[in-house]
Amino acid sequence: MQDCEIFTIFAVVNQNHKAMRVLLIFTGGTISMVRNPKTGSLHPASMETFKSYVPELISSEVEVDMLPFDPLIDSSDVNPDHWVKMAQTVVDCYDDYDGFVILHGTDTMSYSASALSFMLENLSKPVVFTGSQLPIGVLRSDARENLLTAIEIAAARNAEGRAMVPEVTIYFEGRLFRANRTTKKNAEQFEAFDSYNYPALAKAGVHLTYREHLIHYNEQNLPLRSHLKIDRNVAVLKLFPGITAPLVQSILQTPGLRGVVLETFGSGNAPSYKWLYEQLRDAVDRGIIIVNKTQCSTGSVEMGRYEVSLNLMKAGVLSGYDITTEALLTKMMLVLGENDDPDTIRQQLLTPLCGEFSVVENA
């Protein structure tokens, strides 16, 4: 168990049935902040102060406990060690709760949530990430609605008593997304996230409407497996008009480098420079795994559709299909962390493990 103290927010049990139990894992972020009335600056709220802003929970039939990280983390400072801590917390508490809500800053939420989707195999309980664009103590804050609905989703069960959404998700501003399909799109509006290549799993209005045909369900009764080994020796190489050979070389020659997310144009196209092909081919021959990811928000890589992507195929670059950069980068870290065999690594990167991409056959 992590060295964090669990605080019980409330425990209301309906006389006719046992209350669902949800663990609120409090990592930090804007949602955890309150404004100092004297200076106007933001600072982390105490647990008692935070609880005072969500009195709606008192009338709920869900039992919620809070487990705060110490110290709380600004999401810009989140790193793979924090992903391990989040995942391990879920594993340690898995048998004691029906669902989990992770409060997290928005800037890197898609990275953390994507990572946990790969770290928690055979998940049968909801793990819902949420946060806010405004601190919970601000009058117009979006924090309360995001928090309360995330808790409701984490506790939701279908008619057979099975978790309604037993996967890692992000709930934000009325929509529930598969975590590894999300990208933060807006720093100003409340609609901070979007899932460009996969529909929302649920929408919240007067009623919560679930799209069960879109939700990923694992086989029941499979034991939860955790994958906590991470290799950080990866890079993102974003192509742009006028990119130079020395710049590409400096990245591909990074000592210890094992994997590269290659962000290309359109449906997976790259400049037809001979030097680019030769450097990519050399990197692949040295055992570096390179995966093609389009810079477009919507759409998929289609290797070989245009002649300018043929060199990438010849160089041994793999297709990332319609995966997000956040999901591809975190998946690559975890696959490399657990495997040394190049064929196994390539096979896992080309296989959707938990709905992170859709395979599109080339025309």
ABEGO torsion letter per residue (X at the ends): XBBBBBBBABBBBBAABBBBBBBBBBAEEAAABBBBAAAGBBBBBBAAAAAAABAAAAABABBBBBBBBOBBBBAAABBAAAAAAAAAAAAAAAAABABBBBBBBAAAAAAAAAAAAAABBGBABBBBBBBBABBAABAABAAAAAAAAAAAAAABBBAAGBBABBBBBBBBGGBBBBAAABBBABAABABABBBAABBBABBBBABBBBBAAABBBBBBGBBBBBBABBBABBBBBBBBBGBBAAAAAAAAABBGBABBBBBBBEAGBBBABAAAAAAAAAAAAAGBBBBBBBABABEBBBBGABAAAAAAAAAGBBBAEABBAAAAAAAAAAAAAABABAAAAAAAAABBAAGABBBBBBX
